[in-house]
Amino acid sequence: MTKVIFIALGSNLSSDVLGSPKDICEAALRALEDRGISVTSRSRWFRTAPVPVSDQPWFVNGVVAVGTDLPPADLLSILHEIEAEFGRTRKIRNEARLLDLDLIAYGDLVTDGRNADDGTGPILPHPRMRERAFVLLPLADIAPNWRHPQTGEAIADLIDGLPADQRAEPRP
């Protein structure tokens, strides 16, 4: 069976070089393709409020399905490399950022982060995806029948359980 891999993208800062948050997300998609990671499906872009609620700018978020033979830890490493190339620095959790790339799910794989040789592999599925409208709504765009590999919950049920303060709307 073919594994379906999902990556979430987001940006809420503009760049003189890279453009608007949407432009930055589009450029990140090209960076994935340049590294041999094929984008097989993509959601609409969503305009989303920051989580937790704050006065920082709203985000542009989306989710893509990708194809690759890379193991999860190597794929996550490439996502972090792309973020760094785009100027992302990790200083404060939930801060405004030029680019955020998250490995959301890797087929039906469930891991606790200790799966890599060095003990720093990704936690899969992403541990906070169930609480994030900016992940679940775009994911439902491309995988409306997806089920959480750990709990078996349908994506529609996960969306119904989102906190009321999360706001996400498709961009025109």
N, CA, C and O atoms as a DFTB+ gen file, in Angstrom:
688 C
 N C O
     1  1       0.844      -1.193       0.000
     2  2       0.000       0.000       0.000
     3  2       0.882       1.246       0.000
     4  3       1.891       1.301       0.703
     5  1       0.502       2.228      -0.779
     6  2       1.255       3.474      -0.870
     7  2       0.986       4.334       0.359
     8  3      -0.158       4.493       0.784
     9  1       2.054       4.882       0.918
    10  2       1.887       5.765       2.076
    11  2       1.567       7.170       1.581
    12  3       2.150       7.647       0.607
    13  1       0.637       7.820       2.262
    14  2       0.305       9.202       1.946
    15  2       0.933      10.063       3.033
    16  3       0.684       9.869       4.223
    17  1       1.740      11.004       2.606
    18  2       2.491      11.866       3.525
    19  2       1.925      13.269       3.409
    20  3       1.761      13.795       2.308
    21  1       1.625      13.878       4.565
    22  2       1.066      15.225       4.574
    23  2       2.024      16.190       5.251
    24  3       2.595      15.895       6.301
    25  1       2.186      17.351       4.627
    26  2       3.002      18.437       5.161
    27  2       2.131      19.685       5.229
    28  3       1.448      20.031       4.264
    29  1       2.161      20.361       6.382
    30  2       1.454      21.629       6.546
    31  2       2.441      22.766       6.314
    32  3       3.601      22.686       6.717
    33  1       1.969      23.820       5.664
    34  2       2.776      25.003       5.387
    35  2       2.092      26.214       5.967
    36  3       0.863      26.282       5.995
    37  1       2.876      27.177       6.435
    38  2       2.303      28.408       6.933
    39  2       3.313      29.531       6.944
    40  3       4.520      29.305       7.035
    41  1       2.802      30.752       6.848
    42  2       3.628      31.955       6.926
    43  2       2.743      33.116       7.366
    44  3       1.581      33.210       6.970
    45  1       3.309      34.000       8.193
    46  2       2.561      35.214       8.519
    47  2       3.439      36.460       8.486
    48  3       3.067      37.504       9.023
    49  1       4.588      36.348       7.863
    50  2       5.463      37.503       7.668
    51  2       5.800      37.638       6.193
    52  3       5.945      36.639       5.488
    53  1       5.921      38.854       5.738
    54  2       6.348      39.113       4.369
    55  2       7.854      39.292       4.339
    56  3       8.494      39.504       5.369
    57  1       8.405      39.204       3.142
    58  2       9.839      39.362       2.939
    59  2      10.071      40.237       1.724
    60  3       9.376      40.094       0.718
    61  1      11.036      41.142       1.799
    62  2      11.371      41.974       0.645
    63  2      11.840      41.117      -0.527
    64  3      11.627      41.471      -1.686
    65  1      12.472      40.001      -0.223
    66  2      13.006      39.125      -1.266
    67  2      11.963      38.108      -1.728
    68  3      11.805      37.886      -2.928
    69  1      11.251      37.491      -0.783
    70  2      10.363      36.381      -1.109
    71  2       8.911      36.794      -1.338
    72  3       8.146      36.036      -1.935
    73  1       8.520      37.975      -0.878
    74  2       7.166      38.458      -1.112
    75  2       6.225      38.228       0.058
    76  3       6.640      38.201       1.217
    77  1       4.948      38.063      -0.269
    78  2       3.881      37.921       0.721
    79  2       3.934      36.536       1.359
    80  3       4.629      35.651       0.860
    81  1       3.204      36.341       2.461
    82  2       3.141      35.000       3.038
    83  2       2.696      33.925       2.030
    84  3       3.229      32.816       2.036
    85  1       1.731      34.248       1.177
    86  2       1.309      33.272       0.160
    87  2       2.454      32.990      -0.814
    88  3       2.682      31.837      -1.178
    89  1       3.173      34.030      -1.237
    90  2       4.315      33.842      -2.135
    91  2       5.371      32.942      -1.485
    92  3       5.966      32.089      -2.144
    93  1       5.589      33.144      -0.193
    94  2       6.576      32.348       0.537
    95  2       6.150      30.879       0.562
    96  3       6.976      29.991       0.354
    97  1       4.877      30.625       0.812
    98  2       4.385      29.238       0.820
    99  2       4.509      28.603      -0.564
   100  3       4.886      27.437      -0.680
   101  1       4.196      29.362      -1.606
   102  2       4.355      28.845      -2.978
   103  2       5.820      28.527      -3.272
   104  3       6.127      27.506      -3.887
   105  1       6.725      29.405      -2.829
   106  2       8.158      29.163      -3.034
   107  2       8.615      27.925      -2.261
   108  3       9.487      27.192      -2.727
   109  1       8.032      27.688      -1.087
   110  2       8.374      26.494      -0.314
   111  2       7.959      25.228      -1.065
   112  3       8.662      24.218      -1.018
   113  1       6.835      25.282      -1.749
   114  2       6.413      24.130      -2.555
   115  2       7.433      23.837      -3.651
   116  3       7.754      22.680      -3.920
   117  1       7.939      24.900      -4.281
   118  2       8.966      24.713      -5.304
   119  2      10.249      24.147      -4.692
   120  3      10.923      23.322      -5.310
   121  1      10.581      24.588      -3.485
   122  2      11.785      24.071      -2.804
   123  2      11.651      22.580      -2.508
   124  3      12.630      21.840      -2.597
   125  1      10.446      22.136      -2.157
   126  2      10.224      20.704      -1.953
   127  2      10.469      19.944      -3.257
   128  3      11.191      18.947      -3.282
   129  1       9.859      20.430      -4.337
   130  2      10.017      19.783      -5.640
   131  2      11.484      19.763      -6.066
   132  3      11.953      18.770      -6.622
   133  1      12.215      20.860      -5.809
   134  2      13.635      20.933      -6.162
   135  2      14.458      19.870      -5.448
   136  3      15.533      19.497      -5.916
   137  1      13.959      19.382      -4.322
   138  2      14.663      18.338      -3.555
   139  2      14.123      16.946      -3.854
   140  3      14.428      15.993      -3.137
   141  1      13.328      16.826      -4.898
   142  2      12.827      15.521      -5.311
   143  2      11.625      15.042      -4.530
   144  3      11.263      13.868      -4.611
   145  1      10.993      15.937      -3.767
   146  2       9.789      15.593      -3.009
   147  2       8.603      16.084      -3.842
   148  3       8.361      17.287      -3.947
   149  1       7.874      15.146      -4.426
   150  2       6.821      15.548      -5.359
   151  2       5.528      15.876      -4.624
   152  3       5.053      15.107      -3.789
   153  1       4.979      17.026      -4.953
   154  2       3.693      17.446      -4.410
   155  2       2.612      16.795      -5.268
   156  3       2.473      17.109      -6.450
   157  1       1.849      15.887      -4.664
   158  2       0.853      15.125      -5.424
   159  2      -0.552      15.700      -5.298
   160  3      -1.419      15.423      -6.127
   161  1      -0.775      16.498      -4.261
   162  2      -2.079      17.133      -4.061
   163  2      -1.872      18.310      -3.119
   164  3      -0.998      18.283      -2.253
   165  1      -2.687      19.337      -3.299
   166  2      -2.552      20.503      -2.426
   167  2      -3.909      21.105      -2.125
   168  3      -4.820      21.085      -2.952
   169  1      -4.020      21.641      -0.920
   170  2      -5.265      22.288      -0.491
   171  2      -5.326      23.702      -1.038
   172  3      -4.372      24.214      -1.623
   173  1      -6.481      24.311      -0.827
   174  2      -6.567      25.757      -1.024
   175  2      -5.714      26.407       0.059
   176  3      -5.373      25.770       1.056
   177  1      -5.376      27.654      -0.137
   178  2      -4.737      28.428       0.928
   179  2      -5.834      28.940       1.850
   180  3      -6.917      29.314       1.399
   181  1      -5.546      28.951       3.126
   182  2      -6.479      29.441       4.139
   183  2      -5.863      30.633       4.848
   184  3      -4.651      30.691       5.053
   185  1      -6.694      31.564       5.211
   186  2      -6.299      32.692       6.071
   187  2      -6.690      32.281       7.487
   188  3      -7.858      31.998       7.755
   189  1      -5.711      32.247       8.395
   190  2      -5.966      31.689       9.716
   191  2      -5.427      32.585      10.824
   192  3      -4.386      33.228      10.690
   193  1      -6.167      32.600      11.910
   194  2      -5.747      33.366      13.088
   195  2      -4.595      32.644      13.771
   196  3      -4.526      31.415      13.748
   197  1      -3.683      33.415      14.387
   198  2      -2.588      32.774      15.119
   199  2      -3.106      31.938      16.289
   200  3      -4.112      32.271      16.915
   201  1      -2.396      30.848      16.565
   202  2      -2.694      29.982      17.706
   203  2      -1.438      29.896      18.557
   204  3      -0.387      29.491      18.061
   205  1      -1.524      30.268      19.821
   206  2      -2.690      30.812      20.502
   207  2      -3.004      32.223      19.991
   208  3      -2.172      32.871      19.356
   209  1      -4.227      32.677      20.287
   210  2      -4.669      33.995      19.848
   211  2      -3.680      35.048      20.337
   212  3      -3.291      35.067      21.505
   213  1      -3.286      35.922      19.417
   214  2      -2.338      36.985      19.758
   215  2      -2.536      38.136      18.779
   216  3      -3.404      38.083      17.908
   217  1      -1.717      39.181      18.933
   218  2      -1.845      40.329      18.048
   219  2      -0.926      40.241      16.833
   220  3      -0.809      41.207      16.078
   221  1      -0.276      39.102      16.635
   222  2       0.574      38.969      15.450
   223  2      -0.288      38.828      14.198
   224  3      -1.479      38.535      14.299
   225  1       0.303      39.033      13.016
   226  2      -0.491      38.940      11.778
   227  2      -1.093      37.548      11.582
   228  3      -0.560      36.547      12.061
   229  1      -2.224      37.515      10.861
   230  2      -2.836      36.247      10.506
   231  2      -1.908      35.483       9.552
   232  3      -1.038      36.071       8.909
   233  1      -2.108      34.191       9.477
   234  2      -1.288      33.315       8.652
   235  2      -1.958      32.984       7.329
   236  3      -3.173      33.113       7.174
   237  1      -1.141      32.556       6.387
   238  2      -1.579      31.813       5.213
   239  2      -1.136      30.385       5.483
   240  3       0.041      30.132       5.741
   241  1      -2.085      29.447       5.423
   242  2      -1.781      28.043       5.688
   243  2      -2.367      27.144       4.608
   244  3      -3.368      27.478       3.973
   245  1      -1.731      26.013       4.417
   246  2      -2.217      24.982       3.518
   247  2      -1.606      23.649       3.898
   248  3      -0.731      23.572       4.761
   249  1      -2.074      22.609       3.246
   250  2      -1.536      21.265       3.439
   251  2      -1.325      20.655       2.060
   252  3      -2.131      20.840       1.148
   253  1      -0.216      19.919       1.930
   254  2       0.062      19.190       0.697
   255  2       0.280      17.723       1.010
   256  3       0.754      17.361       2.087
   257  1      -0.075      16.889       0.051
   258  2       0.308      15.486       0.072
   259  2       1.556      15.389      -0.787
   260  3       1.631      15.997      -1.854
   261  1       2.532      14.628      -0.325
   262  2       3.777      14.503      -1.070
   263  2       4.147      13.036      -1.254
   264  3       3.704      12.156      -0.516
   265  1       4.969      12.812      -2.260
   266  2       5.537      11.496      -2.497
   267  2       7.038      11.566      -2.340
   268  3       7.694      12.438      -2.910
   269  1       7.576      10.650      -1.573
   270  2       9.021      10.546      -1.390
   271  2       9.343       9.184      -0.811
   272  3       8.507       8.564      -0.153
   273  1      10.559       8.720      -1.060
   274  2      11.040       7.484      -0.440
   275  2      11.856       7.780       0.807
   276  3      12.351       6.859       1.458
   277  1      12.003       9.057       1.148
   278  2      12.775       9.414       2.340
   279  2      12.086       8.897       3.599
   280  3      10.859       8.935       3.696
   281  1      12.867       8.416       4.556
   282  2      12.260       8.075       5.840
   283  2      11.831       9.352       6.564
   284  3      12.322      10.432       6.235
   285  1      10.925       9.254       7.541
   286  2      10.385      10.440       8.205
   287  2      11.440      11.386       8.781
   288  3      11.322      12.600       8.613
   289  1      12.455      10.869       9.447
   290  2      13.468      11.746      10.051
   291  2      14.216      12.537       8.990
   292  3      14.516      13.713       9.198
   293  1      14.522      11.914       7.853
   294  2      15.219      12.618       6.776
   295  2      14.320      13.667       6.138
   296  3      14.774      14.761       5.803
   297  1      13.054      13.335       5.972
   298  2      12.101      14.301       5.417
   299  2      11.969      15.505       6.351
   300  3      11.988      16.649       5.896
   301  1      11.839      15.256       7.629
   302  2      11.743      16.355       8.595
   303  2      13.000      17.222       8.558
   304  3      12.913      18.445       8.666
   305  1      14.143      16.610       8.411
   306  2      15.391      17.362       8.320
   307  2      15.381      18.292       7.104
   308  3      15.832      19.434       7.192
   309  1      14.876      17.812       5.988
   310  2      14.788      18.657       4.790
   311  2      13.807      19.801       5.020
   312  3      14.059      20.925       4.584
   313  1      12.696      19.535       5.695
   314  2      11.742      20.613       5.993
   315  2      12.420      21.703       6.822
   316  3      12.235      22.892       6.560
   317  1      13.199      21.300       7.812
   318  2      13.920      22.281       8.645
   319  2      14.976      23.031       7.839
   320  3      15.185      24.223       8.062
   321  1      15.645      22.350       6.904
   322  2      16.625      23.017       6.036
   323  2      15.945      24.090       5.189
   324  3      16.460      25.200       5.053
   325  1      14.789      23.758       4.621
   326  2      14.066      24.730       3.797
   327  2      13.648      25.924       4.649
   328  3      13.803      27.069       4.225
   329  1      13.124      25.672       5.839
   330  2      12.756      26.778       6.734
   331  2      13.958      27.691       6.977
   332  3      13.836      28.914       6.913
   333  1      15.106      27.100       7.252
   334  2      16.315      27.890       7.531
   335  2      16.734      28.687       6.296
   336  3      17.120      29.850       6.412
   337  1      16.662      28.073       5.123
   338  2      17.010      28.783       3.888
   339  2      16.100      29.982       3.656
   340  3      16.515      30.979       3.066
   341  1      14.860      29.882       4.122
   342  2      13.904      30.966       3.958
   343  2      14.016      31.998       5.085
   344  3      13.260      32.970       5.111
   345  1      14.943      31.794       6.005
   346  2      15.176      32.776       7.063
   347  2      14.494      32.480       8.374
   348  3      14.454      33.340       9.254
   349  1      13.954      31.284       8.531
   350  2      13.286      30.932       9.787
   351  2      14.320      30.692      10.879
   352  3      15.281      29.944      10.698
   353  1      14.104      31.330      11.993
   354  2      14.889      31.054      13.187
   355  2      13.909      30.636      14.274
   356  3      12.807      31.177      14.369
   357  1      14.304      29.694      15.072
   358  2      13.430      29.187      16.132
   359  2      13.915      29.738      17.463
   360  3      14.876      29.239      18.049
   361  1      13.230      30.778      17.929
   362  2      13.600      31.408      19.196
   363  2      12.510      31.234      20.239
   364  3      12.769      30.795      21.359
   365  1      11.290      31.584      19.861
   366  2      10.165      31.567      20.791
   367  2       9.051      30.733      20.166
   368  3       8.722      30.899      18.991
   369  1       8.479      29.840      20.962
   370  2       7.387      29.009      20.456
   371  2       6.197      29.888      20.063
   372  3       5.856      30.838      20.768
   373  1       5.577      29.563      18.937
   374  2       4.382      30.245      18.406
   375  2       4.643      31.683      17.976
   376  3       3.712      32.485      17.900
   377  1       5.893      32.015      17.695
   378  2       6.186      33.372      17.238
   379  2       5.812      33.533      15.764
   380  3       5.615      32.547      15.054
   381  1       5.717      34.787      15.312
   382  2       5.500      35.061      13.896
   383  2       6.670      34.459      13.121
   384  3       7.791      34.396      13.626
   385  1       6.401      34.015      11.889
   386  2       7.473      33.359      11.149
   387  2       7.302      33.511       9.647
   388  3       6.190      33.607       9.127
   389  1       8.449      33.529       8.966
   390  2       8.435      33.571       7.511
   391  2       7.886      32.271       6.939
   392  3       7.131      32.282       5.966
   393  1       8.271      31.146       7.549
   394  2       7.846      29.858       7.013
   395  2       7.813      28.823       8.118
   396  3       8.719      28.741       8.948
   397  1       6.761      28.042       8.111
   398  2       6.620      26.914       9.021
   399  2       6.235      25.712       8.181
   400  3       5.228      25.737       7.475
   401  1       7.040      24.655       8.259
   402  2       6.756      23.404       7.562
   403  2       6.676      22.302       8.603
   404  3       7.635      22.073       9.340
   405  1       5.550      21.623       8.670
   406  2       5.365      20.553       9.651
   407  2       5.010      19.253       8.957
   408  3       4.157      19.214       8.070
   409  1       5.678      18.191       9.376
   410  2       5.333      16.848       8.931
   411  2       4.128      16.409       9.758
   412  3       4.251      16.164      10.958
   413  1       2.975      16.312       9.124
   414  2       1.712      16.053       9.816
   415  2       1.446      14.562       9.974
   416  3       1.113      14.095      11.064
   417  1       1.591      13.830       8.900
   418  2       1.361      12.389       8.947
   419  2       2.191      11.727       7.861
   420  3       2.420      12.293       6.792
   421  1       2.631      10.522       8.159
   422  2       3.449       9.743       7.240
   423  2       2.772       8.386       7.105
   424  3       3.111       7.429       7.801
   425  1       1.798       8.326       6.184
   426  2       0.992       7.119       6.058
   427  2       0.281       6.838       7.369
   428  3      -0.244       7.748       8.010
   429  1       0.267       5.591       7.758
   430  2      -0.360       5.182       9.014
   431  2       0.654       5.056      10.143
   432  3       0.346       4.498      11.196
   433  1       1.854       5.568       9.931
   434  2       2.926       5.436      10.917
   435  2       2.592       6.198      12.200
   436  3       2.169       7.353      12.157
   437  1       2.785       5.541      13.325
   438  2       2.629       6.155      14.640
   439  2       3.952       5.977      15.362
   440  3       4.393       4.851      15.590
   441  1       4.593       7.099      15.728
   442  2       5.885       7.050      16.409
   443  2       5.896       8.030      17.574
   444  3       5.115       8.980      17.618
   445  1       6.790       7.780      18.504
   446  2       6.889       8.639      19.687
   447  2       8.111       9.548      19.667
   448  3       8.415      10.194      20.671
   449  1       8.809       9.608      18.549
   450  2       9.977      10.473      18.441
   451  2      11.281       9.776      18.745
   452  3      12.348      10.355      18.546
   453  1      11.224       8.545      19.223
   454  2      12.461       7.824      19.540
   455  2      12.807       6.817      18.465
   456  3      13.623       5.924      18.691
   457  1      12.197       6.949      17.302
   458  2      12.391       5.964      16.258
   459  2      13.690       6.131      15.484
   460  3      14.147       5.177      14.855
   461  1      14.290       7.297      15.509
   462  2      15.539       7.515      14.780
   463  2      16.714       6.991      15.598
   464  3      16.617       6.821      16.814
   465  1      17.816       6.741      14.916
   466  2      19.010       6.221      15.587
   467  2      19.471       7.117      16.722
   468  3      19.976       6.631      17.734
   469  1      19.301       8.423      16.558
   470  2      19.775       9.352      17.588
   471  2      18.674       9.736      18.585
   472  3      18.892      10.577      19.457
   473  1      17.496       9.122      18.456
   474  2      16.421       9.387      19.406
   475  2      15.677      10.685      19.180
   476  3      14.922      11.124      20.047
   477  1      15.877      11.312      18.016
   478  2      15.235      12.601      17.765
   479  2      14.301      12.560      16.560
   480  3      14.093      13.580      15.903
   481  1      13.750      11.414      16.271
   482  2      12.844      11.308      15.137
   483  2      11.563      12.086      15.372
   484  3      11.274      12.494      16.497
   485  1      10.794      12.292      14.306
   486  2       9.537      13.029      14.457
   487  2       8.498      12.223      15.227
   488  3       8.503      10.993      15.201
   489  1       7.617      12.926      15.904
   490  2       6.455      12.319      16.527
   491  2       5.363      12.320      15.461
   492  3       5.011      13.369      14.922
   493  1       4.837      11.144      15.165
   494  2       3.836      11.018      14.109
   495  2       2.639      10.235      14.595
   496  3       2.783       9.262      15.335
   497  1       1.448      10.658      14.178
   498  2       1.171      11.920      13.505
   499  2       1.539      13.099      14.403
   500  3       1.767      12.936      15.601
   501  1       1.591      14.283      13.805
   502  2       1.985      15.479      14.549
   503  2       1.139      15.588      15.818
   504  3      -0.086      15.487      15.755
   505  1       1.785      15.793      16.966
   506  2       1.050      15.713      18.239
   507  2      -0.014      16.789      18.470
   508  3      -0.926      16.580      19.270
   509  1       0.081      17.933      17.789
   510  2      -0.904      18.999      18.025
   511  2      -1.845      19.228      16.842
   512  3      -2.655      20.155      16.863
   513  1      -1.742      18.399      15.826
   514  2      -2.575      18.615      14.642
   515  2      -4.070      18.564      14.963
   516  3      -4.865      19.265      14.339
   517  1      -4.448      17.738      15.931
   518  2      -5.870      17.579      16.292
   519  2      -6.474      18.854      16.859
   520  3      -7.695      19.002      16.895
   521  1      -5.628      19.770      17.298
   522  2      -6.079      21.009      17.943
   523  2      -5.975      22.220      17.024
   524  3      -6.163      23.347      17.481
   525  1      -5.685      22.021      15.754
   526  2      -5.344      23.122      14.870
   527  2      -6.244      23.198      13.641
   528  3      -6.163      22.352      12.750
   529  1      -7.094      24.207      13.599
   530  2      -7.930      24.429      12.417
   531  2      -7.067      24.672      11.190
   532  3      -7.433      24.278      10.083
   533  1      -5.913      25.327      11.383
   534  2      -5.065      25.651      10.238
   535  2      -4.425      24.413       9.616
   536  3      -3.859      24.499       8.526
   537  1      -4.501      23.278      10.277
   538  2      -4.059      22.005       9.704
   539  2      -5.261      21.190       9.227
   540  3      -5.275      20.704       8.096
   541  1      -6.257      21.043      10.080
   542  2      -7.367      20.135       9.776
   543  2      -8.226      20.600       8.602
   544  3      -8.628      19.776       7.780
   545  1      -8.516      21.891       8.502
   546  2      -9.370      22.359       7.400
   547  2      -8.683      22.188       6.044
   548  3      -9.309      21.678       5.115
   549  1      -7.416      22.596       5.896
   550  2      -6.753      22.316       4.617
   551  2      -6.582      20.816       4.352
   552  3      -6.699      20.373       3.209
   553  1      -6.308      20.033       5.401
   554  2      -6.170      18.587       5.223
   555  2      -7.477      17.990       4.701
   556  3      -7.459      17.116       3.833
   557  1      -8.607      18.457       5.225
   558  2      -9.910      17.963       4.759
   559  2     -10.149      18.300       3.286
   560  3     -10.878      17.588       2.595
   561  1      -9.538      19.381       2.809
   562  2      -9.636      19.753       1.395
   563  2      -9.118      18.643       0.487
   564  3      -9.713      18.349      -0.550
   565  1      -8.006      18.031       0.883
   566  2      -7.357      17.055       0.000
   567  2      -7.561      15.609       0.448
   568  3      -7.293      14.678      -0.312
   569  1      -8.035      15.422       1.675
   570  2      -8.221      14.063       2.186
   571  2      -9.489      14.001       3.053
   572  3      -9.398      13.776       4.260
   573  1     -10.657      14.197       2.452
   574  2     -11.889      14.286       3.234
   575  2     -12.253      12.997       3.974
   576  3     -13.072      13.029       4.892
   577  1     -11.668      11.884       3.596
   578  2     -11.959      10.610       4.259
   579  2     -10.817      10.151       5.164
   580  3     -10.821       9.018       5.645
   581  1      -9.848      11.022       5.394
   582  2      -8.685      10.665       6.210
   583  2      -9.101      10.373       7.647
   584  3     -10.016      10.992       8.190
   585  1      -8.411       9.422       8.237
   586  2      -8.619       9.083       9.644
   587  2      -7.289       9.176      10.376
   588  3      -6.243       8.798       9.849
   589  1      -7.350       9.686      11.597
   590  2      -6.160       9.803      12.430
   591  2      -5.598       8.400      12.655
   592  3      -6.312       7.534      13.161
   593  1      -4.333       8.152      12.292
   594  2      -3.802       6.797      12.369
   595  2      -3.703       6.230      13.790
   596  3      -3.672       5.013      13.973
   597  1      -3.656       7.087      14.766
   598  2      -3.535       6.610      16.143
   599  2      -4.894       6.365      16.793
   600  3      -5.077       5.375      17.502
   601  1      -5.848       7.267      16.553
   602  2      -7.142       7.177      17.233
   603  2      -8.256       6.626      16.351
   604  3      -9.284       6.176      16.857
   605  1      -8.056       6.659      15.035
   606  2      -9.092       6.221      14.108
   607  2     -10.184       7.249      13.863
   608  3     -11.121       6.990      13.108
   609  1     -10.071       8.425      14.500
   610  2     -11.103       9.459      14.333
   611  2     -11.112       9.987      12.897
   612  3     -10.064      10.186      12.282
   613  1     -12.322      10.207      12.382
   614  2     -12.481      10.803      11.062
   615  2     -12.127      12.282      11.124
   616  3     -12.304      12.929      12.157
   617  1     -11.630      12.807      10.020
   618  2     -11.232      14.213      10.011
   619  2     -12.421      15.125      10.308
   620  3     -12.255      16.155      10.961
   621  1     -13.612      14.766       9.843
   622  2     -14.794      15.592      10.130
   623  2     -15.042      15.670      11.633
   624  3     -15.421      16.726      12.141
   625  1     -14.835      14.570      12.348
   626  2     -15.023      14.578      13.804
   627  2     -13.939      15.405      14.492
   628  3     -14.208      16.088      15.480
   629  1     -12.723      15.341      13.970
   630  2     -11.647      16.166      14.533
   631  2     -11.968      17.651      14.353
   632  3     -11.756      18.454      15.260
   633  1     -12.475      18.000      13.184
   634  2     -12.848      19.398      12.918
   635  2     -13.972      19.836      13.856
   636  3     -13.944      20.945      14.389
   637  1     -14.949      18.971      14.055
   638  2     -16.060      19.297      14.968
   639  2     -15.568      19.534      16.392
   640  3     -16.195      20.280      17.144
   641  1     -14.472      18.921      16.764
   642  2     -13.946      19.051      18.117
   643  2     -12.962      20.190      18.316
   644  3     -12.393      20.332      19.399
   645  1     -12.749      21.009      17.284
   646  2     -11.799      22.119      17.404
   647  2     -12.277      23.157      18.416
   648  3     -13.479      23.363      18.583
   649  1     -11.328      23.809      19.090
   650  2     -11.705      24.906      19.989
   651  2     -12.438      26.010      19.217
   652  3     -12.121      26.292      18.061
   653  1     -13.411      26.620      19.870
   654  2     -14.256      27.631      19.219
   655  2     -13.495      28.889      18.832
   656  3     -13.933      29.619      17.943
   657  1     -12.360      29.161      19.481
   658  2     -11.634      30.413      19.203
   659  2     -10.740      30.332      17.963
   660  3     -10.105      31.325      17.607
   661  1     -10.675      29.190      17.306
   662  2      -9.824      29.083      16.126
   663  2     -10.587      29.514      14.884
   664  3     -11.712      29.085      14.632
   665  1      -9.938      30.371      14.126
   666  2     -10.577      30.919      12.927
   667  2      -9.731      30.611      11.707
   668  3      -8.525      30.855      11.685
   669  1     -10.377      30.078      10.709
   670  2      -9.719      29.759       9.438
   671  2     -10.735      29.883       8.331
   672  3     -11.856      29.386       8.439
   673  1     -10.339      30.547       7.271
   674  2     -11.251      30.729       6.142
   675  2     -10.473      30.593       4.846
   676  3      -9.343      31.071       4.750
   677  1     -11.069      29.941       3.838
   678  2     -10.378      29.826       2.547
   679  2     -10.095      31.216       1.998
   680  3     -10.912      32.131       2.105
   681  1      -8.906      31.344       1.405
   682  2      -8.551      32.615       0.745
   683  2      -9.160      32.652      -0.637
   684  3      -9.271      31.622      -1.302
   685  1      -9.552      33.830      -1.070
   686  2     -10.087      33.941      -2.445
   687  2      -9.012      33.690      -3.487
   688  3      -9.289      33.744      -4.686
